[in-house]
């Protein structure tokens, strides 16, 4: 619509004469986007972007929709789809001739929207003074069963095209086999193994598919096709962070080299330009569209990423192109089906995805496997260098969004902990440095130490939009992970500060849980609660987990109580559709099994370092780790947590702390036993 309508003089004349056009960046103001998306979905039966809504001066919606073709559009025949100019004229006429009716209708619709926006309040909707029930562990079994029914046995993932990776769901399913026995007894030990294998197959298919940039690094937002072969080429920061977490989990569970390779790949993408900002922090996304070559005047979707068979031969030579082309499924006429290329932008083009193995190619060609692998390695490097040299890079959304940076910080911190155990892995320190640099940038540029508040966006300077609940939640999560990767108190202290601010501004004292916006936010129609997972994990799911973890690490009963109430606030919705609340499930377990636990490590020395290394190679579910007595770190934590304060800093030991009590000290050689659920 930008090219067809908003850059069209005729459309601009009508818009500027009869309306007050306001363009909203949904990444900077997701609160506004969510409110009016609910309206569009309710009134039209579907949603999506671009989204257009006509509202009254009181912000109440009159009419809305998604894409409407411009005056000279060739995308849609106007006979079957109203044009944007026609929509403008109809709304203008209606407003001028029946204004009062429009206002009354908009008020009625707004009241209905308020009724729809009840997520996180239904459990207390009757005003009962009785305590809301704690969600049951059976919810995990129901959610797992749902995903088993939806699972695509051939290509992995859930459902058909388009296919999204849905990292929140994958992470939940991987964790089932690591939960305590009480959970596995309910879900079924065999079923836990099955869903783990479902996720591993899905991750392999994603890693080998076109959704993965096989020449460069990073993953696209989603696949247009069921088999992950044709991506929507946009790369989002929040996807990289979430997928990195899931691939780390998968590697910890399996030790699989392919999962580790994906970890290296995403880390490489995150710590390098263009997504890594030189100042610290990470930019938001790379566009799907770009120019195919220098000097072009029309952008094309995927132009930076696709190849013709002829190009491969010109760049790699006939012999190597044959090997590389077979490995990546390259065809002379292209490997993109016509029905997936509505604008004929991808004729004869190939999206690279792994369609065979080096073993198969060695047998087929009679060449040694080592020779094949070297050819593929050199071919990838040569194609990447050609692409960087000859093709203009897709446009960069250079906003630094706090919440999305929090997701990246946490994932990089976790990756650094795992990579430290691998000899010669330079990325361990590089990923940790990038995470710390991002947090320092946010703390220096977007955090107000006087109030504890943060601003959501930085772009050529500090933005004006205050951070939302998800910004606080994702950043707190990232800081907890950064603390566990470094045992540096400053990150845990910063997390504690931000959690208190989040509680002050966003907590719903009546029903529990967190609103997305502050009560003082005057430019929105509604206050919504984000309970269900989507492209990003739900604010309340992440917040509940943060509160449980901080409550355990800091022995803070206030945090624990808020964690319980957050889960209870969504009990009614989770009971109906538990599979929509994957990020909440670890907190459901904590609520039913008396909380999370903390392993406290004291002292230093080779045995302690070995124990820490072992702990970092385990997928820890509902278990946190703190440390005292190492390089003078742990001072703040000792003051904040009296149990830790009472521990002997110089005596090598493990203690398991649960429900306000630390069990007798375990010999440091029993570290692995202490970490088992």
NORBELRA-V55341 format. One record per residue. N is the residue number from 1. PSI is psi in whole degrees, 0 to 359 (999 if undefined). Layout:
N_PSI / N_PSI
//
This chain:
1_335 / 2_311 / 3_317 / 4_326 / 5_307 / 6_343 / 7_8 / 8_129 / 9_318 / 10_315 / 11_317 / 12_321 / 13_314 / 14_315 / 15_312 / 16_334 / 17_322 / 18_351 / 19_169 / 20_95 / 21_130 / 22_122 / 23_124 / 24_128 / 25_108 / 26_346 / 27_330 / 28_327 / 29_68 / 30_337 / 31_315 / 32_317 / 33_316 / 34_320 / 35_308 / 36_339 / 37_322 / 38_319 / 39_312 / 40_318 / 41_320 / 42_325 / 43_335 / 44_345 / 45_358 / 46_165 / 47_185 / 48_183 / 49_147 / 50_147 / 51_135 / 52_128 / 53_133 / 54_125 / 55_160 / 56_171 / 57_341 / 58_12 / 59_11 / 60_136 / 61_137 / 62_316 / 63_148 / 64_168 / 65_190 / 66_252 / 67_130 / 68_130 / 69_146 / 70_178 / 71_323 / 72_27 / 73_140 / 74_3 / 75_317 / 76_138 / 77_127 / 78_338 / 79_332 / 80_359 / 81_125 / 82_143 / 83_157 / 84_321 / 85_319 / 86_320 / 87_315 / 88_316 / 89_320 / 90_316 / 91_319 / 92_314 / 93_317 / 94_317 / 95_321 / 96_328 / 97_336 / 98_48 / 99_314 / 100_321 / 101_319 / 102_317 / 103_315 / 104_319 / 105_319 / 106_322 / 107_319 / 108_317 / 109_320 / 110_322 / 111_321 / 112_322 / 113_322 / 114_325 / 115_321 / 116_326 / 117_56 / 118_8 / 119_132 / 120_7 / 121_347 / 122_326 / 123_335 / 124_21 / 125_340 / 126_359 / 127_22 / 128_143 / 129_349 / 130_149 / 131_134 / 132_143 / 133_145 / 134_134 / 135_145 / 136_152 / 137_337 / 138_341 / 139_325 / 140_320 / 141_318 / 142_319 / 143_316 / 144_320 / 145_321 / 146_313 / 147_331 / 148_322 / 149_325 / 150_353 / 151_135 / 152_103 / 153_335 / 154_307 / 155_3 / 156_175 / 157_188 / 158_127 / 159_194 / 160_201 / 161_150 / 162_156 / 163_128 / 164_146 / 165_329 / 166_67 / 167_327 / 168_319 / 169_319 / 170_318 / 171_318 / 172_314 / 173_324 / 174_325 / 175_341 / 176_320 / 177_351 / 178_355 / 179_163 / 180_163 / 181_325 / 182_323 / 183_314 / 184_330 / 185_324 / 186_313 / 187_324 / 188_123 / 189_319 / 190_320 / 191_323 / 192_319 / 193_321 / 194_314 / 195_329 / 196_316 / 197_327 / 198_314 / 199_317 / 200_319 / 201_318 / 202_315 / 203_324 / 204_317 / 205_319 / 206_315 / 207_326 / 208_351 / 209_176 / 210_342 / 211_338 / 212_129 / 213_99 / 214_339 / 215_318 / 216_243 / 217_167 / 218_168 / 219_143 / 220_169 / 221_317 / 222_171 / 223_133 / 224_332 / 225_159 / 226_330 / 227_14 / 228_14 / 229_330 / 230_109 / 231_161 / 232_116 / 233_356 / 234_136 / 235_124 / 236_140 / 237_316 / 238_332 / 239_318 / 240_315 / 241_315 / 242_318 / 243_324 / 244_317 / 245_316 / 246_319 / 247_327 / 248_313 / 249_314 / 250_320 / 251_318 / 252_326 / 253_333 / 254_333 / 255_15 / 256_129 / 257_328 / 258_321 / 259_320 / 260_321 / 261_321 / 262_323 / 263_310 / 264_318 / 265_311 / 266_322 / 267_315 / 268_319 / 269_316 / 270_328 / 271_5 / 272_156 / 273_152 / 274_349 / 275_332 / 276_123 / 277_139 / 278_335 / 279_346 / 280_147 / 281_177 / 282_138 / 283_170 / 284_316 / 285_165 / 286_139 / 287_162 / 288_327 / 289_149 / 290_172 / 291_143 / 292_323 / 293_165 / 294_135 / 295_348 / 296_153 / 297_349 / 298_127 / 299_151 / 300_146 / 301_130 / 302_8 / 303_328 / 304_338 / 305_344 / 306_161 / 307_146 / 308_158 / 309_325 / 310_319 / 311_316 / 312_319 / 313_320 / 314_323 / 315_320 / 316_343 / 317_153 / 318_314 / 319_307 / 320_326 / 321_326 / 322_317 / 323_310 / 324_318 / 325_317 / 326_319 / 327_321 / 328_13 / 329_31 / 330_135 / 331_151 / 332_322 / 333_9 / 334_157 / 335_21 / 336_120 / 337_142 / 338_324 / 339_346 / 340_13 / 341_69 / 342_330 / 343_11 / 344_36 / 345_345 / 346_26 / 347_130 / 348_10 / 349_157 / 350_133 / 351_128 / 352_127 / 353_149 / 354_118 / 355_357 / 356_189 / 357_162 / 358_328 / 359_314 / 360_319 / 361_325 / 362_317 / 363_318 / 364_322 / 365_344 / 366_10 / 367_152 / 368_147 / 369_321 / 370_324 / 371_317 / 372_314 / 373_321 / 374_320 / 375_317 / 376_319 / 377_312 / 378_321 / 379_316 / 380_312 / 381_318 / 382_318 / 383_321 / 384_315 / 385_319 / 386_316 / 387_315 / 388_327 / 389_320 / 390_338 / 391_134 / 392_134 / 393_147 / 394_156 / 395_146 / 396_127 / 397_102 / 398_33 / 399_139 / 400_106 / 401_126 / 402_310 / 403_313 / 404_325 / 405_324 / 406_318 / 407_318 / 408_319 / 409_312 / 410_318 / 411_318 / 412_322 / 413_316 / 414_317 / 415_320 / 416_322 / 417_318 / 418_317 / 419_339 / 420_336 / 421_356 / 422_117 / 423_135 / 424_12 / 425_100 / 426_335 / 427_342 / 428_307 / 429_326 / 430_318 / 431_322 / 432_318 / 433_320 / 434_320 / 435_314 / 436_320 / 437_322 / 438_316 / 439_318 / 440_323 / 441_313 / 442_317 / 443_323 / 444_326 / 445_332 / 446_0 / 447_134 / 448_105 / 449_338 / 450_324 / 451_342 / 452_3 / 453_156 / 454_156 / 455_144 / 456_319 / 457_142 / 458_126 / 459_109 / 460_37 / 461_169 / 462_132 / 463_181 / 464_342 / 465_123 / 466_152 / 467_150 / 468_176 / 469_324 / 470_327 / 471_313 / 472_314 / 473_312 / 474_323 / 475_320 / 476_316 / 477_315 / 478_321 / 479_324 / 480_316 / 481_322 / 482_323 / 483_313 / 484_337 / 485_338 / 486_337 / 487_33 / 488_116 / 489_331 / 490_330 / 491_324 / 492_323 / 493_318 / 494_319 / 495_317 / 496_316 / 497_312 / 498_325 / 499_320 / 500_319 / 501_317 / 502_316 / 503_318 / 504_319 / 505_333 / 506_349 / 507_137 / 508_101 / 509_337 / 510_309 / 511_351 / 512_164 / 513_176 / 514_131 / 515_158 / 516_330 / 517_162 / 518_157 / 519_333 / 520_359 / 521_106 / 522_348 / 523_25 / 524_152 / 525_326 / 526_159 / 527_117 / 528_158 / 529_132 / 530_102 / 531_327 / 532_146 / 533_147 / 534_226 / 535_331 / 536_155 / 537_153 / 538_144 / 539_317 / 540_328 / 541_313 / 542_318 / 543_318 / 544_316 / 545_316 / 546_316 / 547_320 / 548_315 / 549_313 / 550_320 / 551_321 / 552_316 / 553_327 / 554_359 / 555_52 / 556_104 / 557_333 / 558_317 / 559_318 / 560_318 / 561_319 / 562_322 / 563_314 / 564_314 / 565_330 / 566_314 / 567_315 / 568_328 / 569_330 / 570_14 / 571_318 / 572_315 / 573_320 / 574_325 / 575_325 / 576_315 / 577_72 / 578_333 / 579_347 / 580_359 / 581_43 / 582_319 / 583_348 / 584_347 / 585_325 / 586_329 / 587_329 / 588_317 / 589_315 / 590_320 / 591_324 / 592_334 / 593_35 / 594_39 / 595_183 / 596_171 / 597_158 / 598_132 / 599_119 / 600_124 / 601_130 / 602_156 / 603_188 / 604_178 / 605_170 / 606_319 / 607_321 / 608_315 / 609_322 / 610_319 / 611_319 / 612_317 / 613_318 / 614_321 / 615_328 / 616_348 / 617_16 / 618_142 / 619_106 / 620_116 / 621_123 / 622_31 / 623_130 / 624_164 / 625_132 / 626_163 / 627_145 / 628_142 / 629_31 / 630_118 / 631_38 / 632_14 / 633_152 / 634_2 / 635_309 / 636_316 / 637_322 / 638_326 / 639_323 / 640_328 / 641_107 / 642_329 / 643_316 / 644_321 / 645_329 / 646_351 / 647_152 / 648_117 / 649_330 / 650_3 / 651_116 / 652_119 / 653_160 / 654_137 / 655_137 / 656_118 / 657_125 / 658_139 / 659_42 / 660_8 / 661_135 / 662_124 / 663_165 / 664_149 / 665_138 / 666_146 / 667_142 / 668_335 / 669_349 / 670_22 / 671_314 / 672_322 / 673_320 / 674_332 / 675_349 / 676_143 / 677_999
//
